[in-house]
């Protein structure tokens, strides 16, 4: 058999066996047995699909990512990414075994817990505490952040692109380290290396190292702002770094990261905080926050009640 | 129990072994079969539509994983040799910009190749492989014949394979 004949036959078998309805396993076995090179050809095609299809997802919206996009681009919301995850989740729920590599996996961390998910090679996701996310798609390269805070470290050469969905905001990596935080309906993105493209199907806003984005679901404009490179992924190193950040957000982060339980008094919302907090120190002595944040703390059971300091 | 997988497994034991060997499992076929058996233990009870299909599908996934991890191991080895040739502090060790550049150029290559495919073929592929619709569902959703769906899928798988080869040649 010539190599191109073999490839043509392998293509037929890939088309057929990747259909969940496929049943003719005996005929497939017979074809594989005819020559060990048949299995090689078959698996080569599957590997190509796994490696290249993440690019397809970005390109299929007919929107090639252009590097020269500046801040303040109108965001066109499209219903792209939702399609990617739903069928897999539905199928998983009813116990159907899916055709290779399309299952959705769910990951949850408790407040105060840190978890590292290896994505193969040097690619990994670090989950802060109090975080819920799903991984799906070929090679688990589709991330849906439901709530919480993750750091993506994507450094495997040729590891394939990662797509992150947070609410109605889509992000695509261009080789990078970045973090995504979802609180309620607000998504924040910070980039410390490489670049990320936000809303690739619409605004295509490019975020480079040292830039950040904050967007709520349904936002009409996406705008990048300068950010501290050091602050990205600080939670992994035991630090939370802020510049002009509202106290209520700082406290929400602290709950996630330390597992402490805060109850905020109404007056907390106003002021903002700039500085670095040590997670270990706050865990050891929560009251150390009092002078830093200008608040008063009172412990009732497991909860810390917070009020404005004097 | 309760889903009949165990008895179907026993009935198909030799077929499954043959199937894994045909995939190139060689001496590991028995071990892989055992792994498959262990997987069945964790399947929650409840009816399974096509248990024989389920077993062969699971066996296929095992073989794909096995091939994939072998491939990754090779890559790691190759990369290690490349990296250890360099000084530890060499800027060439920073994978960031390389990968960025790679990403953008590859994206352009994919876009160019896809332009040459019928739009419908890409749509068929996405509906089937990304959204997870069965081929006959895709056919009826889009008003196509089963054979058109198959030939569209062939085109896209082929394009993806061509692209992977040109990535490798860089």
Interface residues (C-beta under 8 A of the other chain):
Chain A: X7 X11 X12 X14 X15 X16 X17 X18 X19 X20 X21 X22 X23 X25 X26 X28 X29 X32 X33 X36 X39 X40 X43 X44 X45 X46 X47 X48 X49 X50 X51 X52 X53 X55 X56 X57 X58 X59 X60 X64 X65 X67 X83 X84 X86 X87 X88 X91 X95 X96 X97 X98 X99 X100 X101 X102 X120 X121 X122 X137 X154 X155 X156 X157 X158 X159 X161 X173 X174 X175 X176 X193 X194 X195
Chain B: X15 X18 X19 X22 X23 X24 X43 X44 X46 X48 X49 X50 X52 X53 X54 X56 X57 X58 X60 X61 X63 X64 X67 X68 X71 X72 X75 X76 X79 X95 X96 X97 X98 X99 X100 X101 X102 X103 X104 X106 X107 X108 X110 X111 X114 X122 X125 X126 X128 X129 X130 X131 X132 X133 X134 X135 X136 X150 X153 X154 X157 X158 X160 X161 X163 X164 X165 X167
